Amino acid sequence: MVEARRNTRQKRVILQSVEQLGCHPTAVQIYSAVRKVLPRTSLSTVYRNLGILVDQGKIKAVKGAGKEIHYDHNIEEHNHIKCSVCGRVCDVNISPVDIDTLNPEQVSNFIVIEIRMNILGICPECAEQLEKEK
């Protein structure tokens, strides 16, 4: 698959958009940003290139509660918080749980393969809007 290895302009713009949009944009949000730079880019091209970038380890797909996949340019191990109102996903700066420190009783004798922590909350913008509506 030669196409997956090429560093096309579209792929570069998509990667830059993921980085610049911050707080883990969705494919549709990335598509909107890419179209400002490359107006002839299709949504399917964005989806295809996001998949390639995930496969190459340049970005992460964040699958939390909900339907949409969000994309993260920070490929280091970290946790996320999701707004229960608008669905926005952002990083959480807390210490990760060390898989090696868990004892079997803490995890109901499961063999732990991976630890993911997703926190649900209300983002500042939605909290402000909810406060105005009161």
N, C-alpha and C positions, 0 to 999 in steps of 0.2 A: 504494500500500500504506500506508494510514493507520495501521494497527496498529503497524507497525515504527517509526513516528516518535513514537508516544505514549510518555510516560515513566510506565509503569504502576508500581504498587507492587511487583508481582512482579519487574519488571525492576530496580527499585532494590534490592530485597532480594537478588536474584541477584548484582548487581554488588558490593554490600557483602560478600556471602559470599565472592566471589572474592578481594576485598582482605583480608578478615579471616582466611581460611583459610591464606593464605601458601603458599609453596612449590608453587605451580601445581597446584591441585586438579583432579580429574577432574569430569565432569558428575555422576557418582553421588555424589561427596563434596559437591559444591555442593548437589545435590538434598537430601541429608540435612540440611545446615545450613539450607536454605530451609524445609524442612518443620517445623523447630522454631519458626519465626516465622509461616509461612503453611501450616498443616497440610493444606489442601485442594489444594495445588499438585501437579500431576502431573509425572512425569519428562519427558514430551514437552513440557510447557510450559517446563521448564528448558532442554532442548535447543534449542527454538525461540528462546527469548530469548537464550541464549548465542550462537547464530548471528547474531541481530540485533545484539547488542553487538559481536561481531567485525566485522560489516559496517559498523557505525557507527564503528569504530576506537577504541572505549572499552576493549576488552580484546584480547589476542592469543590465537590458538589455537596451542599449541606441539605440533608433530608431530615427535617424535623417533623414535628406534628404539623399536619396540614397537607395540602395537595402539591403546592409549588416547590420546585427545587430552587434553592438559592446558590449563588456561586461566591466563593471566597478566595481571594488572592493570597491570604495568609495560610500557607500549607503546614505550618507548625501545629503541633497538638495543642488545642485550646477548646474552650466551651462557648456556648451561645445562649442568647436570650431572645425570645420571640415575643412580639407584641400580639396579645390576644385580640386586639381590635383591628389593626391594619395588616398584620402579618410580617412586619419588618423584622429582620433578623440581624443581630449585632453580636460582636464579641463580648465575652465576659472575662474580666481579669481576676480570676481566682486560681488558686493552686489546684492542679488536676489531682485526682485520686491516683495513687500509685498502685498499679495492678499487683505488684509483688508484695504489697503490705496487707492485702486482704486475706483473711483466714476463711476456711471453708464454711464455718458457721455463719459468718456475716452475709454470705451469698447463697444460703440454703443449699450448701454442698454442690453448687454448680461449678463447672470449670469455666472460668471467666476468659473469654476470648478478646473482648474489647469493652472499653468503658466509654459511654457517651453520656454527657449530661446536657439536657436541654431545659432551660428555665423559661417559664412563661410569665409574662408581666404586661404592663401597659407602658408604651414609649412616652416620652415627655410631650410630644405633639398631640397624641391621642388623649393623654391625661388632661392637657390644657383644653382641648376641645370638649371633653366630657364635663369639665368644670364649668365651661361657658354655658353648656346646655342645662345645667342645674338651675 
